Amino acid sequence: MLLRTSFLPALLLAGLGAFNTLAYAPYTWHAIPLFTLTALAIMVLRAPSWKQAALYGFSYGLGWFAVGISWVHVSIATFGGMPLIASLGIMALLVLYLSFYPALAAALAWRFRATKAWPLLLAACWLVAENLRSWVLTGFPWLSVGYSQTSGFLAPWAPLIGEIGISFIMLLFAGSFAVLALRRQFGSVAVTALLFAATPFLGAFKGWQGTDDKVSVALVQGNIPQNLRWDPAEEANTMKKYMELSREHLNHQLMIWPEAAIPQLEPLALAYLINLDMLAAERETAVITGILDYKTNGDAYNGMIVLGRFHNAETQGDYSYGTHNRYQKHHLLPIGEFVPFQSILKHVAPFFNLPMSSFSRGDWLQPNLQANGYQLLAALCFEIAFPRQMVANFNDDTDFLLTVSNDAWFGESIGPHQHLEIAKMRALELGRPLLRATNNGITAVIAADGTELGRLPQFEEGVLSLEVPQTTGRTLYSQLGDWPLNLVSVLVLAGFWLRQRLSAAKNQA
């Protein structure tokens, strides 16, 4: 009965969820989620049971993730060595899993549907569900609705309350217009209108300031085909290519190479690294590169190291294999960097037995990288989608945000564009320029206000050379992070749950 009576509304919501994809890069029709979320909110309020509300949230999630993260299938189908039916099955499981979270938010929101403060409850429920999505099974917080505003109207809120706070405002909007449409309640709409009206004036409260100082930065994009990146016969060619692309740009203060730009394990590449370290120091620069490290105890790390000058003083090169001036990735990508039940799954398909597919986890708290006198807060690839980790490692002396990646796994899909959009949000939240070097694009530099200062074309080798303006000061979000809104959401839900319990007990007395 539930499926029969809800089929058409569920199908409509799935279509609206799919439509959300156009709100993110590379399309950026920013307002779309405001309307699709409002439709979802109306349907949740009209649902006769929590099960039907959950079905509506689940359907919305199916469309949202099936289309929005369809790029994941490129890596599975192209490099996974699986039959098409198996790769589609894995994608289906991922989409079904992610759709559980909007279903949870919808079911919780329906539980509190009778309150006049329902828009606040809806936003709190959504926030709780999204926090779970960013944490359970190491987290997959991709396509959170706030990212649709990275270059949109609500972006000025990012330095104050972050992307998750922008999501909160968007759900307040959706809930307010839902109660206006169904209950003719105007109070929530008035509050939401005030939040939107205040948005253009928030620049005065961003917390950071520009300086007159600029840093010369070169970002190198080698454009190594994915099928050659780990071919032992191509190691020397890859290392030679990065050296040749970089040589004439070593007059920059900072040079950035992408994730695992050096295809050899660090202990095996020491001769190459020491040579580059001496060359960089001689040219009074620092080179930061991604590289894989394998320890004698069997631990393997996906990380970044600094070569050349750590501090702006004369040296002969500060790198050594034992240096602590390195970053080791903390948030590992499921399947790609660690494989649950690998001993079993590696017999299912080559995709589960890729080289170096079970890494060790770096610490949650790690010092900023020291490079030529500057401090860089590092995030490796997928990690840029975890703002709490960035906030935890940010400090008053952080000069730049740094992320390196290899998006060659995702071909010509929309995935790399979404990845860059997420990185831009971190610059907005923390008020620092962001440097992003990738193997085949999109290599770019983002100013603290989210403006793109320059990028290299995808699928071309090259070097992006820029003078990057520095900033100082702290955003409110960099100091407080997500916890104020998380606390408010939990307290709101707990308060209304307790109120309902007490009311029910009073009615039974």
C-alpha positions, 0 to 999 in steps of 0.5 A: 500500500505504501509503495502504491500510494507514494509511487508518483510523489517518490518518482517526482522527488527522485527527479528533483534530487537528480536535478540538484546536480545542475547546482554544482560545478561545472553547471552552478545553477545555485538556486536549484536546491532551494526549490527541490528541498522545498518540494521535499519539505512539503511532501514530508509535511503531507506524509501520513506516516514516518515511513512515507516521509522516509520514503520521500527522503530516500527517493530524493537521495536516490536521484541526488546521488545517482546522478551527482556522484555518477563519476565514481563509476568511471573509476570502477568501470575503467580501472576496476577490471569488473564486468559492467553488471558488477560495477553497476551493482557497486554503484547501486549499493553506494547510492542506496547507502547515501540515500539513507541519510536524507531518509533519516532526516525526513523521518525525524522531521516528520516526527516533529511535524506538529511544532510551529518551529518546524523549519528549525527542526527540519534544519536540525534533523538535516544537520544531524543526518549530514554529520553522520554521513560525514563520519560513519564508515570514515565518511563520504560528505560529497555533494552536501547542499551548501557546496551549491553556494560556493560561488552563489548568493549565500557564500558570504556566510562561509567565513562565519558558519561554514558550508554546513551552516549554509546547508542549515540556512537552505533547509530553514528556507525550505521548511519556511516555505513549506509551512507557508504553503501548507499552514499559512505560517509567515513567521519562519519566512520572515526570519529566513528573509532576514538571513538572506537580506543580511547576506550582502553585508557580511563581508564586514565580518569575514575576520581576515584581511588582505596584506600587501605581500605576495608569494610567487607560486608554481604548480606543476601538472604532469598529465600522466595517463592513469594506466601509466602512473604505476607502470614500473617501466614508466617511472623514470619517464615520469620523474624526468618529465616533472623535473623538466617541467619544473626546472625553469620555474625554480625561481618561484618561492614555492613549487607544488607537485601533485599527489604521488607525482613521484611514482617510486616509494620514498625509500627507493627514490632517495637519490632523485629526492636528494638531487632535487632537494639540493637544486631547490635549495640552490635556487632558494625555493621549496618544492612540495610533492606527493609521494608514497612511503613504505616503512620497514615495519610494513606501514605505508603512507600516502603523503607529502614532503618538502624539498629544498628550503624549509625556512627562508635561510641559507641551507644546502637543502633541508630534506632527509628521509627521517624528516618530520616536515611531512604530511601523512594522509588521515582520511583514507578513501574506502576501496581506493586506499583501504579495503575492508575484507581485502583478503576476501575481496581481492579474489573478486576483482583486480579493483580490490587488489590495486598496488598500495591499496591498504594504507596506514592512517596519519594522525588527526593533528599534524603540524603545517608544512614548513616551506621556504618560511611559509606554513601550509595546511595540507589536505590530500585529495579526498580529505579536502571534503572534511572541514573539521580536520582542516579547522583542527589543524589551522592556526594563526600562522597558517599562510596557505591551504594546500591540496594535491590530488590525482583525478585522472581516475575520473576521466572527463566526468564532472567529478574533478569540477565538483572536487575543485568546488569543494576546495574553494569552500575551504578557502572561503571558510578559513580565509586563506589562499588555496593552492591545488595541484593535480596530475591532469586537472583541475590545477588552480589557485583560489584566493581567500574570497573564493575568487579563482586566480588561475587554472590550467586546462584539464588533460594538458601538461603545464605549469601554473605560475602566479603571484598569490596575495597573502592574508592574515586574521581569523574567520569565526569558522576557523575558530569555532568550526561546526560545533556551535551549530551541531550543539544547537541542532542536538539541543533543539531535537532533544528539547522538542523530543522531551517536550513531546514526551512530557506532553504525552505523559500529561495527556495519559495522566 
